[in-house]
């Protein structure tokens, strides 16, 4: 949750953490679909035009990428990317909705943006899932030296 200043609010600690150990879920534990790190270009179609971005990670249901401009949450966009697969490259297209947009640094005008893939053909979604299920070594082989 974000406060009025745009920073993430922190829940106040009400008891001594050493008094009763609590289990906390990591982001990976809470996610329904596993993610894979990535480092490829992605083309975005926004209401104001086409933009190039860089993928940070991807799953069957979502994508995180870096872009040199903010995109407001709940903005709809089209994504086009070439997914490295064992046979070469596979063109994947889908529609997404921005769910998070965080400025990377006070000194850089770049943003980390997360989007939910709300509309994608089943074969494309299955290709994403197959890519994520590969071992990191196999993903690197599929992507060549660029992954």
C-alpha positions as a LaTeX table, in Angstrom:
\begin{tabular}{lrrr}
\hline
Residue & $x$ (\AA) & $y$ (\AA) & $z$ (\AA) \\
\hline
Unk1 & 0.00 & 0.00 & 0.00 \\
Unk2 & 1.28 & 3.50 & $-0.78$ \\
Unk3 & 1.10 & 6.56 & 1.47 \\
Unk4 & 0.29 & 10.09 & 0.39 \\
Unk5 & 3.94 & 10.72 & $-0.48$ \\
Unk6 & 3.93 & 7.81 & $-2.95$ \\
Unk7 & 6.24 & 5.68 & $-0.80$ \\
Unk8 & 5.21 & 2.25 & 0.35 \\
Unk9 & 3.62 & 2.37 & 3.79 \\
Unk10 & 5.16 & 0.15 & 6.41 \\
Unk11 & 3.03 & $-1.71$ & 8.91 \\
Unk12 & 4.07 & $-0.72$ & 12.43 \\
Unk13 & 5.53 & $-3.51$ & 14.51 \\
Unk14 & 3.33 & $-4.17$ & 17.54 \\
Unk15 & 5.44 & $-6.76$ & 19.30 \\
Unk16 & 9.03 & $-7.82$ & 19.70 \\
Unk17 & 9.88 & $-9.94$ & 16.62 \\
Unk18 & 12.10 & $-12.23$ & 18.70 \\
Unk19 & 9.23 & $-12.99$ & 21.10 \\
Unk20 & 7.17 & $-14.93$ & 18.59 \\
Unk21 & 8.65 & $-16.01$ & 15.27 \\
Unk22 & 6.34 & $-15.26$ & 12.38 \\
Unk23 & 6.49 & $-16.77$ & 8.97 \\
Unk24 & 6.28 & $-14.29$ & 6.15 \\
Unk25 & 5.64 & $-15.14$ & 2.57 \\
Unk26 & 8.04 & $-13.86$ & $-0.04$ \\
Unk27 & 6.68 & $-12.41$ & $-3.28$ \\
Unk28 & 7.57 & $-15.70$ & $-4.99$ \\
Unk29 & 5.56 & $-17.70$ & $-2.41$ \\
Unk30 & 2.47 & $-15.52$ & $-2.91$ \\
Unk31 & 2.53 & $-15.63$ & $-6.68$ \\
Unk32 & 0.28 & $-18.10$ & $-8.37$ \\
Unk33 & 2.55 & $-18.44$ & $-11.42$ \\
Unk34 & 6.34 & $-18.78$ & $-11.23$ \\
Unk35 & 8.50 & $-16.12$ & $-12.89$ \\
Unk36 & 11.70 & $-16.23$ & $-14.88$ \\
Unk37 & 14.31 & $-13.51$ & $-15.15$ \\
Unk38 & 14.65 & $-12.08$ & $-18.61$ \\
Unk39 & 16.62 & $-9.43$ & $-20.46$ \\
Unk40 & 15.06 & $-8.81$ & $-23.86$ \\
Unk41 & 13.52 & $-5.94$ & $-25.71$ \\
Unk42 & 9.76 & $-5.57$ & $-25.72$ \\
Unk43 & 7.57 & $-3.33$ & $-27.87$ \\
Unk44 & 4.71 & $-1.54$ & $-26.18$ \\
Unk45 & 1.70 & 0.05 & $-27.81$ \\
Unk46 & 0.24 & 2.73 & $-25.56$ \\
Unk47 & $-2.49$ & 5.27 & $-26.33$ \\
Unk48 & 0.24 & 7.83 & $-27.13$ \\
Unk49 & 2.26 & 5.55 & $-29.45$ \\
Unk50 & 4.88 & 2.80 & $-29.66$ \\
Unk51 & 7.76 & 2.47 & $-27.18$ \\
Unk52 & 10.68 & 0.11 & $-26.65$ \\
Unk53 & 11.29 & $-1.27$ & $-23.16$ \\
Unk54 & 13.44 & $-3.99$ & $-21.55$ \\
Unk55 & 11.91 & $-7.07$ & $-19.89$ \\
Unk56 & 13.03 & $-7.78$ & $-16.32$ \\
Unk57 & 10.98 & $-10.92$ & $-15.66$ \\
Unk58 & 7.99 & $-12.75$ & $-17.03$ \\
Unk59 & 5.37 & $-15.33$ & $-16.09$ \\
Unk60 & 2.28 & $-16.86$ & $-17.62$ \\
Unk61 & 0.19 & $-14.05$ & $-16.14$ \\
Unk62 & 2.44 & $-11.03$ & $-15.89$ \\
Unk63 & 5.48 & $-9.13$ & $-17.04$ \\
Unk64 & 7.83 & $-6.64$ & $-15.45$ \\
Unk65 & 9.86 & $-4.26$ & $-17.61$ \\
Unk66 & 11.96 & $-1.10$ & $-17.53$ \\
Unk67 & 10.92 & 2.03 & $-19.43$ \\
Unk68 & 12.18 & 5.62 & $-19.63$ \\
Unk69 & 8.76 & 7.10 & $-18.79$ \\
Unk70 & 6.05 & 6.35 & $-16.25$ \\
Unk71 & 2.83 & 4.60 & $-17.19$ \\
Unk72 & $-0.12$ & 5.22 & $-14.86$ \\
Unk73 & $-1.58$ & 2.21 & $-13.07$ \\
Unk74 & $-4.60$ & 0.67 & $-14.82$ \\
Unk75 & $-3.35$ & 1.80 & $-18.25$ \\
Unk76 & $-4.10$ & $-0.77$ & $-20.96$ \\
Unk77 & $-1.33$ & $-1.58$ & $-23.41$ \\
Unk78 & $-0.36$ & $-4.08$ & $-26.08$ \\
Unk79 & 2.90 & $-5.99$ & $-25.77$ \\
Unk80 & 4.90 & $-7.61$ & $-28.56$ \\
Unk81 & 8.01 & $-9.62$ & $-27.82$ \\
Unk82 & 10.16 & $-12.33$ & $-29.28$ \\
Unk83 & 10.36 & $-15.18$ & $-26.80$ \\
Unk84 & 13.48 & $-17.33$ & $-27.06$ \\
Unk85 & 12.48 & $-20.98$ & $-27.46$ \\
Unk86 & 14.52 & $-24.06$ & $-28.31$ \\
Unk87 & 13.51 & $-23.80$ & $-31.97$ \\
Unk88 & 14.59 & $-20.15$ & $-32.20$ \\
Unk89 & 12.34 & $-17.18$ & $-31.50$ \\
Unk90 & 8.57 & $-17.12$ & $-31.10$ \\
Unk91 & 6.56 & $-13.94$ & $-31.57$ \\
Unk92 & 4.22 & $-13.37$ & $-28.59$ \\
Unk93 & 1.53 & $-10.70$ & $-28.41$ \\
Unk94 & $-0.91$ & $-9.82$ & $-25.69$ \\
Unk95 & $-2.85$ & $-7.12$ & $-23.94$ \\
Unk96 & $-1.87$ & $-6.05$ & $-20.45$ \\
Unk97 & $-2.88$ & $-3.67$ & $-17.68$ \\
Unk98 & $-0.29$ & $-1.80$ & $-15.61$ \\
Unk99 & $-0.53$ & $-2.76$ & $-11.94$ \\
Unk100 & 2.62 & $-1.04$ & $-10.63$ \\
Unk101 & 4.95 & 1.74 & $-11.77$ \\
Unk102 & 7.95 & 2.58 & $-9.57$ \\
Unk103 & 10.69 & 5.09 & $-10.28$ \\
Unk104 & 14.01 & 3.25 & $-10.15$ \\
Unk105 & 16.06 & 6.10 & $-8.72$ \\
Unk106 & 15.82 & 9.78 & $-7.90$ \\
Unk107 & 18.67 & 10.41 & $-10.34$ \\
Unk108 & 17.33 & 8.37 & $-13.27$ \\
Unk109 & 14.18 & 9.02 & $-15.22$ \\
Unk110 & 13.51 & 5.28 & $-15.62$ \\
Unk111 & 10.73 & 3.16 & $-14.21$ \\
Unk112 & 10.09 & $-0.46$ & $-13.29$ \\
Unk113 & 6.61 & $-1.33$ & $-14.49$ \\
Unk114 & 4.61 & $-4.47$ & $-13.75$ \\
Unk115 & 1.64 & $-5.47$ & $-15.87$ \\
Unk116 & $-0.98$ & $-8.19$ & $-15.68$ \\
Unk117 & $-1.42$ & $-10.05$ & $-18.98$ \\
Unk118 & $-5.20$ & $-9.93$ & $-19.25$ \\
Unk119 & $-5.67$ & $-11.03$ & $-22.86$ \\
Unk120 & $-3.37$ & $-13.41$ & $-24.71$ \\
Unk121 & $-3.89$ & $-16.35$ & $-27.03$ \\
Unk122 & $-3.59$ & $-19.66$ & $-25.20$ \\
Unk123 & $-0.65$ & $-20.89$ & $-27.35$ \\
Unk124 & 1.29 & $-17.70$ & $-26.51$ \\
Unk125 & 0.49 & $-18.03$ & $-22.81$ \\
Unk126 & 1.53 & $-21.70$ & $-22.94$ \\
Unk127 & 4.83 & $-20.68$ & $-24.59$ \\
Unk128 & 5.49 & $-18.25$ & $-21.73$ \\
Unk129 & 4.76 & $-20.96$ & $-19.19$ \\
Unk130 & 7.03 & $-23.42$ & $-21.01$ \\
Unk131 & 9.84 & $-20.85$ & $-21.04$ \\
Unk132 & 9.47 & $-20.17$ & $-17.31$ \\
Unk133 & 9.49 & $-23.90$ & $-16.52$ \\
Unk134 & 12.91 & $-24.37$ & $-18.16$ \\
Unk135 & 15.98 & $-24.46$ & $-15.96$ \\
Unk136 & 18.01 & $-21.24$ & $-16.00$ \\
Unk137 & 20.66 & $-23.06$ & $-18.05$ \\
Unk138 & 18.11 & $-24.17$ & $-20.66$ \\
Unk139 & 16.61 & $-20.65$ & $-20.77$ \\
Unk140 & 20.10 & $-19.26$ & $-21.41$ \\
Unk141 & 20.65 & $-21.81$ & $-24.20$ \\
Unk142 & 17.31 & $-20.89$ & $-25.78$ \\
Unk143 & 18.15 & $-17.18$ & $-25.64$ \\
Unk144 & 21.74 & $-17.62$ & $-26.78$ \\
Unk145 & 24.28 & $-15.43$ & $-25.02$ \\
Unk146 & 21.79 & $-12.57$ & $-24.49$ \\
Unk147 & 19.79 & $-14.07$ & $-21.60$ \\
\hline
\end{tabular}
